[in-house]
Amino acid sequence: MKAEVAVGVGGDAAEEVEGSGEEAAFLRGSPSGSLRRRAAGDGCADMRRPSFRSDVEHAAAETYLVTRLTLTLLQYLGLGSRWISKFLALGFYAILLMPGFLQVGYYYFFSSQVRRSVVYGEQPRNRLDLYLPKDSKGPSPVVAFVTGGAWIIGYKAWGALLGRRLAERGIIVACIDYRNFPQGTISDMVRDASQGISFVCNNISSYGGDPNQIYLIGQSAGAHIAACSLLDQAIKEAEGEVINWSVSQIKTYFGLSGGYNMSNLVDHFHERGLYRRIFLSIMEGEQALWRFSPEIVVKEASVKAISLLPPIILFHGTDDYSIPPSASKTFADALRSAGAQAKLVLYEGKTHTDLFIQDPLRGGRDELIENIVAVIHADDPIACANDAAAPRPRRLVPEWQLQLARKVSPF
């Protein structure tokens, strides 16, 4: 039962890269000779081998980088019992859901509809994955997605299940990677996300996307980062600064299970195992919390900046203990008070991971996906009719494993 509240209307390892425009220019100027394009079409075995080798090389470089950053991270975490128990729970959680993760992983690595690691900038994590619909008959709507991961373990591949589900509905999805802590702090993450959004806005037509139908989605920490990017861009635009993408290019922002007032969440995260010391390091100190709290920024932004914002829809589960649903409610209230269009959708009994992981793995009707698709296809009666006739996704994980995973989830 859903309650709906309306609040108003690593090193330079080889990468697999496709595309044109800015991307091609970047490749021509890249100092790394290992960056390659995959040949268009089916190709032959000899053409595919370099791409596979580049994936292996990239995985090795990423493993080295992650190991080095993990050691740095451990210096911040110390031997606290809460984060250790969370880490063990995460391992058990992943094992329980492994049947689904393996199937999604096979799609991610071997589907011709997935373009992995498209370069959008010069930093090591400035890559994005594209999920393309089959048999598109014209320019497709586009979703730019910023995944979560507690600002520490986020990765673009975490959006594979969402990308697959939306691509099945004729929507292109760009999953944007960004630097995590300790490789970067919050300002780096916001900068990376904004640059990724800019790439989507300015280049998605090369992949069959409609530049006039771009939507922004953020999940968990990614919802916070995406909201910061959106507000920062609106303020720059209102003040007449030179910009690479315009807030007017985003038709709707969807925030899923996000936190938007960092000052109110410091103690909550500390109790959940994201200790105050490390969280404040991520946020660049206690004095900077207000700068990276969209709820506070909205209250202080100019009327002109607020008027530039697209409609905002916030989704949250009522049983979310990682980030309480009140975080979305107070942000929605602040948006409405400032004059922005905002809507809050609460999912009764849903946890932090139900909406994004367990429900899609369950197959059948997915209420969150249906709500997002309904907004994107609202002005396209043919797409709406196709949605109504679309077959339900099949189950990827047995129900008992989903229920047990729900109980042990560290999120």
C-alpha positions as CSV (number, residue, x, y, z in Angstrom):
1,M,0.0,0.0,0.0
2,K,1.5,3.3,-1.0
3,A,0.8,6.6,0.8
4,E,1.2,9.5,-1.5
5,V,1.6,13.1,-0.2
6,A,1.4,15.9,-2.7
7,V,3.5,18.9,-1.7
8,G,2.7,20.9,-4.6
9,V,2.9,20.6,-8.1
10,G,42.5,4.0,-11.0
11,G,45.5,4.5,-13.3
12,D,45.1,4.9,-17.0
13,A,43.9,1.4,-17.6
14,A,42.3,0.5,-20.9
15,E,38.6,1.3,-21.1
16,E,35.9,0.3,-23.5
17,V,34.6,3.5,-25.1
18,E,32.1,4.3,-27.8
19,G,30.5,7.4,-29.1
20,S,31.4,10.6,-30.9
21,G,31.6,14.3,-30.4
22,E,33.3,15.4,-27.1
23,E,34.2,11.8,-26.5
24,A,36.0,11.4,-29.8
25,A,37.9,14.6,-29.1
26,F,38.9,13.4,-25.7
27,L,40.2,10.1,-27.1
28,R,42.3,11.9,-29.8
29,G,43.9,14.0,-27.1
30,S,44.3,11.3,-24.5
31,P,47.8,10.5,-23.4
32,S,46.9,6.8,-23.0
33,G,47.2,4.7,-26.1
34,S,45.3,2.0,-24.5
35,L,41.9,3.7,-24.9
36,R,40.1,2.0,-27.8
37,R,36.8,2.1,-29.6
38,R,34.9,-1.1,-30.1
39,A,34.1,-1.7,-33.7
40,A,30.5,-1.0,-34.7
41,G,28.2,-3.9,-35.5
42,D,28.7,-7.5,-34.6
43,G,32.3,-7.7,-35.7
44,C,34.4,-10.8,-35.4
45,A,36.2,-12.6,-32.7
46,D,39.5,-10.8,-33.4
47,M,37.7,-7.5,-33.0
48,R,36.2,-8.5,-29.7
49,R,39.4,-9.8,-28.0
50,P,41.0,-6.3,-27.5
51,S,37.8,-5.2,-25.8
52,F,37.9,-8.2,-23.4
53,R,41.5,-7.6,-22.7
54,S,40.9,-4.0,-21.9
55,D,38.2,-5.0,-19.5
56,V,40.6,-7.3,-17.7
57,E,43.3,-4.7,-17.6
58,H,40.9,-2.1,-16.3
59,A,39.6,-4.5,-13.6
60,A,43.2,-5.1,-12.4
61,A,43.9,-1.4,-12.2
62,E,40.6,-0.8,-10.4
63,T,41.4,-3.6,-7.9
64,Y,44.8,-2.0,-7.2
65,L,43.2,1.4,-6.8
66,V,40.4,0.1,-4.5
67,T,42.9,-1.8,-2.4
68,R,45.0,1.3,-1.9
69,L,42.0,3.5,-1.1
70,T,40.6,0.8,1.3
71,L,43.8,1.0,3.3
72,T,43.4,4.7,3.5
73,L,39.8,4.4,4.5
74,L,40.6,1.9,7.3
75,Q,42.8,4.6,8.8
76,Y,39.6,6.7,9.2
77,L,37.4,3.8,10.4
78,G,39.7,2.2,12.9
79,L,38.4,-1.0,14.6
80,G,34.8,0.2,15.4
81,S,32.4,-2.7,16.0
82,R,29.5,-1.1,14.2
83,W,31.2,-0.7,10.8
84,I,32.7,-4.2,11.1
85,S,29.3,-5.7,11.8
86,K,27.9,-3.7,8.9
87,F,30.6,-5.0,6.6
88,L,29.9,-8.6,7.5
89,A,26.2,-8.1,7.1
90,L,26.9,-6.6,3.6
91,G,28.8,-9.8,2.7
92,F,26.0,-12.0,3.8
93,Y,23.4,-9.8,2.0
94,A,25.4,-10.0,-1.2
95,I,25.6,-13.8,-1.0
96,L,21.9,-14.2,-0.5
97,L,21.2,-12.0,-3.6
98,M,24.0,-13.5,-5.7
99,P,21.6,-15.4,-8.1
100,G,20.1,-12.1,-9.2
101,F,23.4,-10.3,-9.2
102,L,25.0,-12.9,-11.5
103,Q,22.2,-12.6,-14.0
104,V,22.4,-8.8,-14.0
105,G,26.2,-9.0,-14.2
106,Y,25.9,-11.2,-17.3
107,Y,23.6,-8.6,-18.9
108,Y,26.0,-5.8,-17.9
109,F,29.1,-7.4,-19.4
110,F,27.6,-9.2,-22.5
111,S,24.5,-7.4,-23.7
112,S,24.9,-5.4,-26.9
113,Q,22.6,-2.8,-25.4
114,V,25.1,-1.8,-22.8
115,R,28.0,0.7,-23.5
116,R,30.4,0.5,-20.6
117,S,32.8,3.2,-19.4
118,V,32.1,6.0,-21.8
119,V,34.5,8.8,-21.0
120,Y,33.0,12.1,-19.9
121,G,36.0,13.8,-18.2
122,E,39.6,13.6,-17.3
123,Q,39.5,12.3,-13.8
124,P,40.0,8.5,-13.2
125,R,36.3,7.9,-12.3
126,N,34.9,10.2,-15.0
127,R,33.1,7.4,-16.8
128,L,29.5,6.4,-17.4
129,D,27.6,3.4,-18.6
130,L,24.8,3.6,-21.2
131,Y,21.8,1.3,-21.4
132,L,20.1,1.5,-24.8
133,P,16.6,0.3,-25.8
134,K,16.1,-2.3,-28.4
135,D,14.4,-1.3,-31.7
136,S,14.1,2.4,-31.0
137,K,12.0,4.0,-33.7
138,G,13.1,7.6,-32.9
139,P,14.9,9.7,-30.3
140,S,14.4,8.1,-26.9
141,P,13.8,9.8,-23.5
142,V,16.9,9.8,-21.3
143,V,17.6,9.3,-17.6
144,A,20.9,10.5,-16.1
145,F,21.4,8.4,-13.0
146,V,23.7,9.0,-10.0
147,T,23.9,5.9,-7.8
148,G,24.3,5.7,-4.1
149,G,26.9,4.0,-1.9
150,A,27.3,6.1,1.3
151,W,29.7,8.4,-0.5
152,I,32.3,5.6,-0.2
153,I,31.3,2.5,-2.2
154,G,29.3,4.0,-5.1
155,Y,29.9,2.6,-8.6
156,K,28.2,3.1,-11.9
157,A,27.5,-0.7,-12.3
158,W,25.2,-0.5,-9.3
159,G,22.6,1.0,-11.7
160,A,22.6,-2.0,-14.0
161,L,19.2,-3.3,-12.8
162,L,17.5,0.1,-13.1
163,G,19.2,0.7,-16.4
164,R,17.9,-2.6,-17.7
165,R,14.3,-2.1,-16.5
166,L,14.1,1.4,-18.0
167,A,15.7,0.4,-21.3
168,E,13.0,-2.3,-21.6
169,R,10.5,0.6,-21.6
170,G,12.3,2.5,-24.4
171,I,14.3,4.8,-22.1
172,I,18.1,5.4,-22.4
173,V,19.8,5.4,-19.0
174,A,23.3,6.9,-18.4
175,C,24.7,5.7,-15.1
176,I,27.3,8.3,-14.0
177,D,30.4,7.3,-12.0
178,Y,32.1,9.7,-9.6
179,R,35.0,9.8,-7.2
180,N,34.2,8.2,-3.8
181,F,35.9,9.0,-0.5
182,P,38.8,9.0,0.1
183,Q,39.6,9.4,-3.6
184,G,37.6,12.6,-3.4
185,T,35.4,14.6,-1.1
186,I,31.8,15.9,-1.6
187,S,32.8,18.9,-3.8
188,D,34.7,16.4,-6.1
189,M,31.6,14.2,-6.2
190,V,29.3,17.1,-7.0
191,R,31.7,18.3,-9.7
192,D,32.0,14.9,-11.3
193,A,28.2,14.4,-11.3
194,S,27.6,17.8,-12.9
195,Q,30.2,17.1,-15.6
196,G,28.5,13.7,-16.3
197,I,25.1,15.4,-16.6
198,S,26.7,18.0,-18.9
199,F,28.0,15.1,-21.1
200,V,24.6,13.6,-21.3
201,C,22.9,16.9,-22.1
202,N,25.3,17.7,-24.8
203,N,26.1,14.3,-26.4
204,I,23.2,12.0,-25.8
205,S,21.7,12.6,-29.3
206,S,24.8,10.7,-30.7
207,Y,23.4,7.6,-28.9
208,G,19.8,8.0,-30.1
209,G,18.6,10.1,-27.1
210,D,16.3,13.0,-27.2
211,P,18.1,16.1,-25.7
212,N,14.7,17.6,-25.0
213,Q,13.6,14.7,-22.8
214,I,16.3,14.4,-20.1
215,Y,15.5,13.3,-16.6
216,L,17.7,13.2,-13.5
217,I,17.6,10.4,-10.9
218,G,19.7,10.1,-7.7
219,Q,19.5,7.2,-5.2
220,S,20.6,7.4,-1.6
221,A,23.9,9.3,-1.4
222,G,23.5,9.8,-5.2
223,A,20.2,11.6,-4.6
224,H,22.1,14.0,-2.3
225,I,24.9,14.5,-4.8
226,A,22.5,15.0,-7.7
227,A,20.4,17.5,-5.8
228,C,23.6,19.4,-4.9
229,S,24.6,19.5,-8.6
230,L,21.1,20.6,-9.7
231,L,20.9,23.5,-7.1
232,D,24.5,24.5,-7.8
233,Q,23.8,24.8,-11.5
234,A,20.6,26.7,-10.9
235,I,22.4,29.2,-8.7
236,K,25.2,29.7,-11.2
237,E,22.6,30.1,-14.0
238,A,20.6,32.7,-12.0
239,E,23.8,34.7,-11.4
240,G,24.8,34.7,-15.0
241,E,27.9,32.5,-14.8
242,V,29.1,30.6,-17.8
243,I,27.7,27.1,-17.7
244,N,28.1,23.9,-19.8
245,W,24.6,22.6,-19.3
246,S,21.3,24.3,-18.3
247,V,18.8,23.3,-15.6
248,S,16.1,23.9,-18.2
249,Q,17.4,20.8,-20.0
250,I,16.2,18.6,-17.0
251,K,12.5,17.9,-17.2
252,T,12.1,16.3,-13.8
253,Y,14.4,15.4,-10.9
254,F,13.6,12.1,-9.0
255,G,15.2,11.7,-5.6
256,L,15.1,8.1,-4.2
257,S,15.7,7.5,-0.5
258,G,18.0,10.6,-0.2
259,G,19.2,12.8,2.6
260,Y,19.2,16.5,2.0
261,N,20.0,18.2,5.3
262,M,23.5,17.0,6.4
263,S,23.5,18.8,9.7
264,N,20.4,16.8,10.8
265,L,21.9,13.5,9.7
266,V,25.4,13.5,11.3
267,D,24.3,11.9,14.6
268,H,22.0,9.5,12.7
269,F,24.8,8.3,10.4
270,H,27.2,8.0,13.4
271,E,24.8,5.6,15.1
272,R,24.4,3.6,11.9
273,G,28.2,3.1,11.6
274,L,29.2,6.0,9.3
275,Y,31.2,7.6,12.1
276,R,31.1,11.4,12.6
277,R,34.9,11.7,11.9
278,I,34.7,10.1,8.5
279,F,31.4,11.7,7.5
280,L,32.7,15.2,8.4
281,S,35.8,14.4,6.3
282,I,33.6,13.5,3.4
283,M,31.6,16.7,3.8
284,E,34.8,18.8,4.1
285,G,34.2,19.7,7.8
286,E,31.3,20.7,10.0
287,Q,31.5,24.3,8.8
288,A,30.7,23.2,5.2
289,L,27.7,21.1,6.0
290,W,25.2,23.9,5.1
291,R,26.9,24.3,1.6
292,F,26.1,20.6,0.8
293,S,22.7,20.5,2.4
294,P,20.1,21.1,-0.5
295,E,17.4,21.8,2.1
296,I,19.4,24.7,3.6
297,V,20.5,25.9,0.2
298,V,16.9,26.1,-1.1
299,K,15.9,28.3,1.8
300,E,18.7,30.7,1.1
301,A,18.6,30.7,-2.7
302,S,17.3,33.6,-4.8
303,V,13.8,33.5,-6.2
304,K,15.3,33.4,-9.7
305,A,17.4,30.3,-8.9
306,I,14.3,28.5,-7.5
307,S,12.2,29.4,-10.5
308,L,14.8,27.6,-12.7
309,L,14.4,24.3,-11.0
310,P,12.5,21.5,-12.7
311,P,9.6,19.6,-11.0
312,I,11.0,17.5,-8.2
313,I,9.6,14.2,-7.1
314,L,11.0,12.5,-3.9
315,F,10.5,8.8,-3.2
316,H,11.1,7.2,0.2
317,G,10.1,4.0,2.1
318,T,8.5,4.5,5.5
319,D,10.6,1.7,7.0
320,D,13.9,3.2,5.7
321,Y,16.3,3.2,8.7
322,S,19.5,4.2,6.7
323,I,18.0,7.6,5.9
324,P,14.7,8.4,7.6
325,P,11.8,9.3,5.4
326,S,11.5,12.6,7.3
327,A,14.6,13.7,5.3
328,S,12.6,13.7,2.1
329,K,9.6,15.3,3.8
330,T,11.4,18.3,5.2
331,F,13.2,18.8,1.8
332,A,9.9,18.7,0.0
333,D,8.5,21.2,2.5
334,A,11.4,23.5,2.0
335,L,11.1,23.3,-1.7
336,R,7.4,24.2,-1.6
337,S,8.0,27.1,0.8
338,A,10.6,28.5,-1.6
339,G,8.2,28.3,-4.5
340,A,9.5,25.2,-6.3
341,Q,7.3,22.3,-7.6
342,A,7.7,19.3,-5.4
343,K,5.9,16.0,-4.7
344,L,6.6,13.4,-2.0
345,V,5.7,9.7,-2.6
346,L,6.0,7.4,0.4
347,Y,6.0,3.6,0.1
348,E,4.5,2.0,3.1
349,G,6.7,-0.6,4.8
350,K,9.6,-0.3,2.3
351,T,13.2,-0.2,3.5
352,H,16.2,1.5,2.0
353,T,17.1,-1.4,-0.2
354,D,13.5,-2.7,-1.0
355,L,12.8,0.0,-3.6
356,F,16.1,-0.2,-5.4
357,I,17.2,-3.8,-5.1
358,Q,14.8,-6.4,-3.6
359,D,11.7,-5.2,-5.5
360,P,13.3,-5.2,-8.9
361,L,14.9,-8.7,-8.2
362,R,11.4,-10.0,-7.2
363,G,10.1,-9.5,-10.8
364,G,6.4,-8.7,-11.6
365,R,5.0,-5.3,-11.1
366,D,7.5,-2.7,-9.7
367,E,5.7,0.3,-8.3
368,L,8.7,2.6,-8.2
369,I,9.6,1.8,-11.9
370,E,5.9,2.2,-12.9
371,N,5.8,5.6,-11.2
372,I,9.0,6.9,-12.9
373,V,8.0,5.6,-16.3
374,A,4.5,7.1,-16.0
375,V,6.1,10.6,-15.6
376,I,8.5,10.1,-18.4
377,H,5.9,8.8,-20.8
378,A,3.1,11.1,-19.7
379,D,3.0,13.0,-23.0
380,D,3.5,10.0,-25.2
381,P,0.2,8.0,-25.6
382,I,1.9,5.3,-27.7
383,A,4.5,4.7,-25.1
384,C,1.9,4.6,-22.4
385,A,0.0,2.0,-24.3
386,N,3.2,0.0,-24.8
387,D,3.8,0.2,-21.1
388,A,0.4,-1.2,-20.3
389,A,1.0,-4.1,-22.6
390,A,4.6,-4.8,-21.6
391,P,5.3,-8.2,-20.1
392,R,6.2,-8.3,-16.4
393,P,9.9,-8.9,-15.6
394,R,10.7,-12.4,-14.4
395,R,11.8,-13.2,-10.9
396,L,15.6,-13.3,-10.4
397,V,15.8,-14.4,-6.7
398,P,13.6,-16.8,-4.7
399,E,11.3,-15.1,-2.3
400,W,12.8,-16.7,0.9
401,Q,16.3,-15.3,-0.1
402,L,14.8,-11.9,-0.6
403,Q,13.1,-11.9,2.8
404,L,16.2,-13.1,4.5
405,A,18.4,-10.5,2.7
406,R,15.9,-7.8,3.8
407,K,16.5,-8.8,7.4
408,V,20.3,-8.8,7.3
409,S,20.7,-5.7,5.0
410,P,23.1,-3.3,6.6
411,F,21.4,-0.4,4.9
